[in-house]
Amino acid sequence: MLKEFREFALRGNAVDLAIGVIIGAAFGGIVTSLVNDVLMPPIGKALGGVDFSNFFVVLGAGQFASLKAAKDAGAATINYGVFLNTIINFVIIAIVLFAVVKGMNRLKREEPAPAAAPTTKDCPFCATAIPLRATRCPHCTSGL
């Protein structure tokens, strides 16, 4: 059983998948930072100094100035601002992955092979395919 597991783990596809998952997780962290630290502050500033991560609805009684204050008080909240940030993360990741896959597919495409020279021609009398070097049609026996 240990030998079978080793063969599975060292098979090219399993290693490639593991590397892809690790790189994907690291890329997700980069995109999260891009959205939270680079994109959302200017968007929030343009909308009047709004911080999207502080958009929430308290389920129950109480008013809280920030999401952190609500969580510290133990209030149940619906955090739609955090959800909005997550959607933006997903859209950016999807666009970048689409561009990467499209670029890789473009690199993988092979030029179509040139068409091979024809080896037959049609008999002008009976339209049967005959070899190019033929001087008489084997079907209708006409001279070419």
C-alpha positions in Angstrom: 0.0 0.0 0.0 2.9 2.4 0.8 4.4 1.6 -2.6 1.1 2.4 -4.4 0.8 5.7 -2.5 4.3 6.7 -3.4 3.6 6.0 -7.1 0.4 8.0 -6.9 2.1 10.9 -5.1 5.0 11.0 -7.5 2.9 10.7 -10.6 3.2 13.9 -12.7 -0.4 14.9 -12.5 -0.6 14.8 -8.7 2.6 16.9 -8.3 1.3 19.4 -10.9 -2.0 19.6 -9.1 -0.3 20.2 -5.7 1.9 22.9 -7.2 -1.2 24.6 -8.8 -3.1 24.6 -5.5 -0.2 26.1 -3.6 0.4 28.8 -6.2 -3.3 29.4 -6.4 -3.5 30.0 -2.6 -0.6 32.4 -2.8 -2.2 34.2 -5.7 -5.4 34.5 -3.8 -3.6 36.3 -1.0 -2.1 38.7 -3.5 -5.5 39.5 -5.0 -7.0 39.9 -1.6 -4.4 42.5 -0.7 -4.8 44.2 -4.1 -8.6 44.5 -3.6 -8.5 45.5 0.1 -5.3 47.7 0.1 -5.2 49.2 -3.4 -8.6 49.1 -5.2 -11.2 49.6 -2.4 -9.7 52.7 -0.7 -9.9 54.9 -3.8 -13.3 53.5 -4.6 -14.4 54.2 -1.1 -12.9 57.7 -1.2 -14.7 58.5 -4.5 -17.9 57.4 -2.8 -17.4 59.8 0.0 -14.9 58.1 2.3 -16.9 54.8 2.6 -15.1 51.7 3.9 -16.8 48.7 2.3 -15.6 46.3 5.0 -17.7 48.2 7.5 -21.0 47.7 5.6 -23.0 45.4 7.9 -26.5 44.9 9.3 -27.0 44.1 13.0 -29.5 41.3 13.6 -31.1 42.4 16.8 -30.9 45.4 19.0 -28.0 47.8 19.1 -26.1 50.4 17.1 -22.4 49.9 16.4 -19.9 52.3 14.7 -17.9 49.5 13.0 -18.0 45.8 12.3 -15.2 45.3 14.8 -17.2 46.9 17.5 -20.2 44.8 16.7 -18.2 41.6 16.7 -16.5 42.6 20.0 -20.0 43.1 21.5 -21.0 39.6 20.2 -23.8 41.0 18.0 -25.0 38.8 15.1 -24.3 40.7 11.9 -24.7 40.3 8.1 -21.4 41.5 6.7 -22.4 42.5 3.1 -19.4 44.8 2.8 -17.0 41.9 3.4 -19.1 39.9 0.9 -18.7 42.7 -1.7 -14.9 42.6 -1.2 -14.9 38.8 -1.7 -17.0 39.1 -4.9 -14.5 41.7 -6.2 -11.6 39.3 -5.3 -13.3 36.5 -7.2 -13.9 38.7 -10.3 -10.3 39.8 -10.4 -9.0 36.2 -10.0 -11.4 35.0 -12.7 -10.3 37.6 -15.2 -6.6 36.9 -14.5 -7.0 33.2 -14.8 -9.0 33.6 -18.0 -6.1 35.7 -19.4 -3.5 33.2 -18.3 -5.4 30.2 -19.8 -6.1 32.1 -23.0 -2.4 32.9 -23.3 -1.4 29.4 -22.7 -3.9 28.1 -25.3 -2.5 30.5 -27.8 1.0 29.2 -27.1 -0.2 25.5 -27.5 -1.9 26.0 -30.8 0.1 24.4 -33.6 0.2 25.7 -37.1 -1.9 23.5 -39.4 0.2 21.1 -41.5 0.4 22.1 -45.1 -1.9 20.1 -47.3 -0.2 17.2 -49.0 0.1 17.3 -52.7 -2.7 15.5 -54.5 -2.0 12.0 -55.7 -5.0 11.6 -57.9 -6.9 13.5 -60.5 -10.4 13.0 -62.0 -10.9 11.4 -65.4 -12.4 14.1 -67.7 -14.7 11.5 -69.3 -16.1 9.6 -66.3 -15.1 11.7 -63.3 -13.5 8.7 -61.6 -10.4 9.4 -59.4 -7.3 8.0 -61.1 -3.5 8.3 -60.3 -1.8 11.4 -61.5 0.6 9.5 -63.7 -2.1 7.4 -65.4 -2.4 7.7 -69.2 -5.5 5.7 -69.5 -8.6 5.5 -67.2 -9.0 2.0 -65.7 -12.8 2.6 -65.4 -13.8 3.9 -68.8 -10.5 3.0 -70.7 -10.4 6.5 -72.2 -7.0 7.8 -73.1 -5.8 10.8 -71.2 
